[in-house]
Amino acid sequence: MGVGPGDPDLLTVAAVRAIAAADTVAYPVAREGAEGMAATIARPWLHQHQQHLPLLLPMVEDPATLRAAWGLAADRLAAERAAGRRVVLLCEGDVSLFASASYVLLALQQRHPALEVQLIPGITSVAAAAAAGAWPLALQRQGLLLLPTPETAAELDQLLAQAASGGWVLALLKLGRRWPWVRPLLEQRGLLEQALFAMRVGWPDQQLLPATEVAVRDAPYFSLLLIRQAWPGVLP
Ligand SMILES: C[S@@+](CC[C@H](N)C(=O)[O-])C[C@H]1O[C@@H](n2cnc3c(N)ncnc32)[C@H](O)[C@@H]1O
């Protein structure tokens, strides 16, 4: 289930109800002993009697390590069900958007096809950033392209040109360490004013700033950028 981007008030009623009905609450952790982002977000909604099941999903690129972790996570969830316990898996933001929960879902479908799984959507970081910044995401015939920040300035430059000609708004996730070269490129294209920088949306230290106000330094992993290059013709 999605638990939203940070603020415990941004869990859906469905998510809170499903947590209340669970015997076991599972959540991803990047390393042994960590609390995990999703568990931190949902903490006010957890109950004393519930078992906690941290699932180790390391942030690595090695395919064998990843597959082993996803498979083990799926097996541990299936074991909970086999033991007659109701289990929920928490996921930061939405369950279907760049989510580790999606890999666990695929592993479950492959390894435990008879297991019934219900997905509960969550508020995405993009929707929360747009709302917190009072920044309409898409209007009229505009498209919205939501993707990870490209790896190079040349790729981003091409993307910005395509978005300008297609009339698309861009939502760039996984901005973090790319910000030091993204900022000068936006400046060069005269787009800094029209870009909203959103950092740690929903957390007490959240920041929503026009990109002009954000210095060139590494942005945290939990940051994203919304870029609009043109507004539609008919507006109030
Ligand atoms: C692995 S993706 C997870 C997306 C998440 N499932 C969602 O629905 O928003 C991680 C990226 O999402 C964005 N993100 C997630 N939570 C955020 C937050 N609270 N504030 C700003 N960006 C966030 C960042 O760009 C981050 O690098």
The ligand as a Tripos MOL2 file, in Angstrom:
@<TRIPOS>MOLECULE
LIG
   27    29     1     0     0
SMALL
NO_CHARGES

@<TRIPOS>ATOM
      1 C1         12.0570    5.6090   -5.9530 C.3       1 LIG1
      2 S1         11.1680    7.0590   -6.3440 S.3       1 LIG1
      3 C2          9.7310    6.8080   -5.3780 C.3       1 LIG1
      4 C3          8.5140    7.5230   -5.9230 C.3       1 LIG1
      5 C4          7.3020    7.2950   -5.0290 C.3       1 LIG1
      6 N1          6.8480    5.9250   -5.1050 N.3       1 LIG1
      7 C5          6.1590    8.2370   -5.3950 C.2       1 LIG1
      8 O1          5.0300    7.7660   -5.6080 O.co2     1 LIG1
      9 O2          6.3600    9.4550   -5.4320 O.co2     1 LIG1
     10 C6         12.0790    8.2190   -5.4330 C.3       1 LIG1
     11 C7         12.0290    9.6010   -6.0270 C.3       1 LIG1
     12 O3         10.7370   10.1420   -5.8430 O.3       1 LIG1
     13 C8         10.8240   11.5100   -5.5040 C.3       1 LIG1
     14 N2         10.2910   11.6690   -4.1450 N.ar      1 LIG1
     15 C9          9.7490   10.7210   -3.3800 C.ar      1 LIG1
     16 N3          9.3100   11.2350   -2.2230 N.ar      1 LIG1
     17 C10         9.5860   12.5440   -2.2410 C.ar      1 LIG1
     18 C11         9.3550   13.6260   -1.3440 C.ar      1 LIG1
     19 N4          8.7580   13.4270   -0.1670 N.pl3     1 LIG1
     20 N5          9.7590   14.8630   -1.7150 N.ar      1 LIG1
     21 C12        10.3360   15.0750   -2.9110 C.ar      1 LIG1
     22 N6         10.5950   14.0870   -3.8070 N.ar      1 LIG1
     23 C13        10.2140   12.8470   -3.4820 C.ar      1 LIG1
     24 C14        12.2940   11.9070   -5.5700 C.3       1 LIG1
     25 O4         12.5520   12.4520   -6.8490 O.3       1 LIG1
     26 C15        12.9890   10.5720   -5.3690 C.3       1 LIG1
     27 O5         14.2700   10.5670   -5.9520 O.3       1 LIG1
@<TRIPOS>BOND
     1     1     2 1
     2     2     3 1
     3     2    10 1
     4     3     4 1
     5     4     5 1
     6     5     6 1
     7     5     7 1
     8     7     8 2
     9     7     9 1
    10    10    11 1
    11    11    12 1
    12    11    26 1
    13    12    13 1
    14    13    14 1
    15    13    24 1
    16    14    15 ar
    17    14    23 ar
    18    15    16 ar
    19    16    17 ar
    20    17    18 ar
    21    17    23 ar
    22    18    19 1
    23    18    20 ar
    24    20    21 ar
    25    21    22 ar
    26    22    23 ar
    27    24    25 1
    28    24    26 1
    29    26    27 1
@<TRIPOS>SUBSTRUCTURE
     1 LIG1         1 GROUP 0 **** ****
